[in-house]
Amino acid sequence: MDDPFDAGAGSILRQPKAVWATAGASVVAFMGIGLVDPILPSIANGLDATTSQVSLLFTSYFLITAVAMLLTGFVSSRIGGRRTLLLGLALVVVFAGLAGTSDTVGQLVGFRAGWGLGNALFVSTALAVIVGAAAGGSASAILLYESALGLGMACGPLLGAVLGNLSWRYPFFGTATLMAVGFLCITAFLKEQPKPARKTSILDPLRALGHGGLASAAVSAFFYNYTFFTVLAFTPFVLNMTPYRSGAVFFAWGVLLAVFSVLVAPRMQRRFGSLKVLGGSLVLLAADVLVLGYGGHTAAIVCTILSGAFIGVNNTVYTELALGVSDAPRPVASAGYNFVRWFAAAAAPYFAPKIEEWSDIHIPFVVAAATAVLGAVVVFVRRGALTHDAEELEPRHATEDGVTVFAN
C-alpha cells in the first residue's frame, strides 16, 4: 500500500483548495463535540445546574444527530452536497451563537439540539464531498477526514479551556465565529458536485441495516460509543479541575486520538487484520476505563489521556467497516450505521450521572467497561458477517463514496 503522506500526486497533502476548505470546516465541526468538556463544571456553576442537567448538553446534541442521520442523505441527494454543507454550517452558526446567550440550562440544552442538527448535516456530507474533490482516491480522502476529526477533537477542549476561563459563554461565540469563516471558505472554494442519479429516501438507511455485517458493525459501535462518551462527558466531573487543566488533559487525549487514528491504526490493520485490532482495542479500552474509575486522581488523568489511543484505533476501523462491509451505497450504509451508534452517544451522558446518583462514582465506569467488552463480543461472535471487505477494503468509485460521521 502506498504511503498517503508521500509528497507524490496521490499524497494526502496535495489537495485542491475545495478539499482543504471542507477539511478545515470539518476540524471546527468536530471541535464543537469536545468544546464543552473543560467548561462543564463552569456551566453548572454559572447556570446553577446539576451534573445530570449539564450532561444533557451532550444528550440533546447527539439525540438530534442520530435522528438526523435519516435525513442527511434525503436532503443532500436533492439539494446537493455543497448546499447541504452550507445549510449545516449556517445552522451551527445560529445555534452556537444562541447557546452563548442562554440564561437557563434548558435554553442551552435546546440550542445544543439545534446545533446538533446543523452538525449532522455538515459532517455527514463532508466525507462525501472530500472524496469527490480529493486527489489520491478514497484512502487519502478518508485519512484526511480522520485527520480533521482528530485535530478537531484535540483542539476543541483547548479552545473551550482558553475561552471558557474568561466566561463559559465565549467558547460558543468562538465556535459560531469559526463556523462562519468555514461557511465563507466553502462558498468561495467549493463548486457544486453532481447530484446522485437516485434520490435517497428516509427509509433507505434503515433498509440497509438488514445486511448482517452492517447491522453487526452498528450494534458493536453502539456499545463502543457508550464507553467513548462516558469518558468524554462524565470524566470532567470526576477530574474536577480548572478549565485550563481539564482542557490540557483532553487536548493530550485528542492528540493521541489523532495520532493513533491516522498513523497507528492503518499499520496495525495491515499487520494483524481489522477485526483482531478492533477486538483487542475494545478490550484494552475496557481495562483502561476500569482503572480510570477506581484509581486515584493521577491514575484518572493518565487513563483519560491513554483512552484517546484506543478510541483513535476504534474510530478508524469502525469507519472502514461502515464504508465497506455491505453492498449498500456508502452514503446509505453509513447513515444507517450512524443512526444506531449515535443513540449511545446520547444515552451515555444521561445515564452516567444517574448511575452515580443511584450507586457511587465508580459504577458508571464499570458499566462503560462492560459495554466496551460487549462491543468486542459482537465483533467476535459476528466475525463471519464482518469479514466481507473488512480485512482489506477496496476503494470504490468516487460517486459511490459517501458519509461517515465522527467515526469515532
N, C-alpha and C positions, 0 to 999 in steps of 0.2 A: 504494500500500500504506500503510495506517495505521501510525503510529508506535506500537509496542507499549509504549513508555515514557511515552506521553501519560497524563495523570492521569485520563482518562475511564474508562468502565465496562470497556473491554477492555484496560486497562493491565496490563502485567506486574507492576506494583507493587500493584495492588488484587486481592488473592487471599485465599481463606479460610485459616483457621488450619491446616487439614489440609495445604494446599499448602505453606505455609511450614515446617511441621514436617517434611514429606518432603524439601523442598529443603534444609533445614538439615542433616538427617541425610546427605543426598547430598554436601554440602560435606565433611563429616567422612570419608565413604567415599572420596571422591577424594583427600583429604589423605593417606590411607593409601598411595596409589601412590607419591607423591614423598617421603613421610616419611623413608625410609631414605637418600635421596640424600646429604645432607650428612654422614651418620654412617657411610657405608660404610667409609672408612678406619679409623674408630674401632672398628667392629665387627671388622674384620680384625685389628686390634691386640689388642682385648680377648679374642678367641677364638682368637688365634694361627692365623688362616686366611689363605689366599691370595686374590688378586683373583678368580680363577676360582671359588673356593668361595663367596665372599661374593656374587658375581653370581648365584648360584643362588637367592638370595632373590627375585629377580625371576622367574627361570625357573620355579620351583615355583609361585609365585603365579599367573602367567599361564597356565601349562600347565593347571592345575586350572580356572582361569577359562574357558579355551577349551572344555574338555570339558563344563563345567557349562552352557554355552550350550544344549546339547541337552536339559538337564534343567529349566531355569528355566520354560519355557512349560508343560512337563508338570506341574510342581509347582503353579505359580500358577493354572493352569486347573482344578485340582482342589481346592485349599485356599483360593484367593482371593488377591488382591493384598496385602491388609493382613497376613494371616498369613505370606505369603512374605517380606514386608519384615521382619517381626519375627523370623522364623526366621533370615534372613540377618544381621540385627543381632546376634542372640544368639550366632551362631557367631563373628562378628568379635570380640565382647567376650571370649569364652572364649579364642580362639586368639591374639588380640593380647596378652592378659594372659599367656598361657603363653609367648609369644615372649620377653617380658621376663624370664622366669625361666631361659632357656636357658643351659646350661653348655657346649655344643658347637655348632659351626656346623651340624652335621647336625640337631640338635634344632630350631634356629632355622629352617632350611630347611623342615623338616616342619611346624612350626607356621604358617609363612607359607603353606603349601599349604592348610591348613585355613582360614586367614584368607581366601585367595582364593576358596574355595567360598562362604563367607558373603558376601563382597563381590559375587560374581557373582549370587547370589540377590537381593541387595538392589538393586544398580544396574541389573540387567536388568529389574527390575519398577518402579523408581522413576518413569521417564518415563510409563509407562502409568498409574500412579496419579496423577501430577501432571496428565496430560491429562484424566483422568476427573473430577478435582475442580477443575480450574482454571477461572477466568473468562477469557474472551477468546479461546478456541479454541486450536487446535493450535499456531499460530505463537507465541503468547505462552508456551505451555507449553514448547515446545522451547527458546525463548530463556532461559526461567527455568532450565531444566535445564542448558543450556550455561553460564549464569552460575554455577551451583553448581559445575559441572565446573571452570571457570576459577578460581574463588575457592579451591576445594579444592586444585587443582594449585599455586596460588601460595602458599597458607598451609602446605601440607604440609612443604615444605623449611624454612620459617621455624620451625614448631613443632619439627621434628626438630633444627634447629640449636640452638634455645634450650634444649630439654630434653636434647639429646644432648651439649651442652657440659658438663653435670653428670655424666651417665652415658649410655652408649649404650642402656641398658635403659629409661630414663624415657620416651622417645617411644612405646614400645609400651604402657606402662602408661597414658600420657596418651590414646592413641587408644582404648584399652579404656574409659576413663572417659567420654570424649566420646560414644562409640557407645552407652554405657549411658544417657546423657542423651537421645540420639536415640530410643532404644527407649522410654523413658518418654513422650517427646513424642508419638510416633506412637500409642502406646497410648491417650493421653489425647485426642488431637485428630482422629485419622483413623478414620472409620467404614468398615466393610467395604463394598466395592463389589460390584456384581453380578458373578457368575462368567460367563464366556463361555458361549454356548449350546453350543458344541462344544469338547470337551476336546482339547488338543493332544497328539499322540503324540511320542515321542522322535525319530522319523524325519522328521517334518514339516519341520524346518529344513533337513535335507539334501535333501529333495524340492524345496524352494523354490529351492535353488541350481541347479536345472535351467533356471531362467529366465536367458537370456543376459545381460541387463542386470545382474541381481543378482550373478551369478557374476563378471562383469567388475568390478563395484564391489568385490567381496570380494577378488579377486586383486590389483587395484590397491592396495587398502587394506592387504593383506598386505605388499607391498613397502614401502609408506609406513611401516607400523608398525615394520618392521625398522630403518629410518632413525631414526624417532622414539625408539625405545627404546635404540638405540646412544647417542644423545645423553643420554638420561635416566640410563642405568645405567652407562655406561662413562666419560663425561666427568668425573665426580667424581674418578676416579683420575688422569686427565690433569691436571686443575686442581691437585690435591694441596694443598688449602687447609684451614684450620681449619674446624670445623663452622659457626662464625658466618659466615665469609667465603663458604664454599660455599653456606650457606643463603641469604645475601643475593643471590648470583648467581642461584640458582634461584627465589628469590622474584620478582626482576625478570623472569626468564624467564616465570614463571607469570602475572604481571601483563600482560605483552604477550600471552600466550596468551589470557587472558580478554578483553582489550580487542578484539583482532582477531577473536576468535571471535564475540563478541556484537554489537559495534558496526561493525567494518570489513567483515567478510565479507559480511553481507547487502547492504550498499551496493554492494560490488564485484560481487556476483552480479546485482543489478538492472541495473548498467551494462554489464557485459561478458558475462554468462552464466556459469552454474555451471561448465561444463566448461572454458572458457577460463581461468577463475580458478583452478580446481584444477590444470590442467596447468602453468600459469605458476608457481604457488606451489610445486609439487613441484620444478620445475627450479631455482628460486631457493633452495629448501632444499638441494638437492644442492650448489650452488655454495657456500652458507654452510658446509656440513659439511666440504667440502674445505679451505676457509680455516681452519676450526677445527682440522683435523688437521695442517695444515702451517705455520700461523702461529705466532708467539711466544705467550707466556703471556697478554699483554694481548689479542691477537687472539682467542685461545681463549675468554677471558671474554666479549668483545664478541659473538662469533659464537654462543656458547651462549645468551646473552640474546636475540639477534636471532632465533634459530631459533624462539623462542616465538611470534613473529608469524606465521611461515609455518605452524607447527603449528596455531595457532588457526584460521587460514583453512581449512586442510585438514580439521580436525575438523568444522567446521560443514557444509562441502559434502558430506563423506562421510556425515555423519548424515542429511542430507536425501536423498541418493541411496539410502541403505539403506531409508529410510522410504517412498520414493515411486517407485522405479524399476521395481518389479514389481507385479503384481496380487495377490500373496500377502498374507494378513493381516499387518499390520505386526509384531505380536509374532513371528510365524513367520519372516518375511523377515529381521528384524533378528537373530534368534537364529542363523540360518544364516550371515549375513554376519559376525557377531562370532565365530562358531565358527572361521571361516577366518582372520580377521585377527589374533586373539589368539595364534595359534601363532607368529606373527612376534615378538610381544612376549615370548614365552617364549624364542625362539631367539636374538634379538639379545644379551641379557645373557650368554648362554652362549658364543656364538661370538666376540664381540668380544674378550674377554681371550685366548681360544685363538688367534685370528688374530694378536694381538700377540705371543704366545709363539712362534708359527711364523715370524713375519716381523719387524715393528717396530711402533712405536706409531702410525705414520701409516696403515698399511694398513686397520685397522678402519674408518677414516673414508672411505677410498676405496671400500670395499665398501658402506658406508652411503650414500654419494653415488650409487653405481651403482644401488642398489635404489630410491632416490627417482626416478631417471631412468626406471627400468623401470616404476614406478608411473605416470609421465606417459605413457610409450609405450603402456601398456594403455589409458589414457584416450583417447589419440589414435586408436589402431587400432580400438577398440571404441566410438567415439563414437556410431555409429549405434544400437547397442543401449542406450547410456546416455542417449540423447536423450529417451526417453519420460518425461515429467514431470520431467526434470532441470532444465530452464531455468526453469520456473515451477510449483512443486509446489502442487497444490490441497489444502487441508486436507480430511481425511476425517472421517466421523462419529466422535465420541469413542469409541464402542465398538469401532471398528476400530483406533484408535491403539495403538501398542504400544511395545516396548522399543528402546532403543539403549543401548550401553554405552560410557562414556569415549570418545565418538566423537571420538575422538581423540579 
